[in-house]
Amino acid sequence: MFSFYVEQLLNRLNSVPGLERTKLAQLQWLYLPLFEHGDRQPVVLHDELRQNPQFFADVVSWVYRAEGDAQSSEATEQDNVRARLGYSLLNTWHTPPPTVAVDQVPALSDWVSTARRLLAESGRARIGDECIGHLLRYAAPDSDGGWPNKSVCEIIEEVGCIEFVQGIDIEVFNSRGVTSRDPYAG
């Protein structure tokens, strides 16, 4: 019942003209656990991820340790909560940065190169490439139905690292959902 009221509040706040998107994003972050099991998506947070590669790099940094980082350092409860929420946010985000279309290659390429640079600086280049690959799995197909579309193919060729392609492959596999087989069939 509480989540219903929070959802109604966020809907009203989303329609208030002049309300800063950062304030709405902060509210969505606070109530992100309520989005995990409902039909509503944290649209403002997803938009922030699409428009701001720095925010994407920050969220990946909250979720994943830096390469070579010793596991002996103790994480605080706040770090654990932020990591869990960040993981949930990344898993619900299925709209690639700026809308992926053939005429949007420079914008997407700029977002990817900026995100990759920021992730490399924080020691998370490999997992960052995989996370970007997960996201690009959701890129719309070309007008002729070809997938991945031409802009994604150009970026894959430009990046040329295995983690990027593995991220796409993993997300394609995981997006199939649960399957079951009759143990007596074939």
Secondary structure, 3 states (H helix, E strand, C coil): CHHHHHHHHHHHHHCCCCCCHHHHHHHHHHCHHHHCCCCCCCHHHHHHHHHCHHHHHHHHHHHCCCCCCCCCCCCCHHHHHHHHHHHHHHHHCCCCCCCCCHHHHHHHHHHHHHHHHHHHHCCCHHHHHHHHHHHHCCCCCCCCCCCCCHHHHHHHHHHCCHHHHHHHHHHHHHCCCCCCCCCCCC
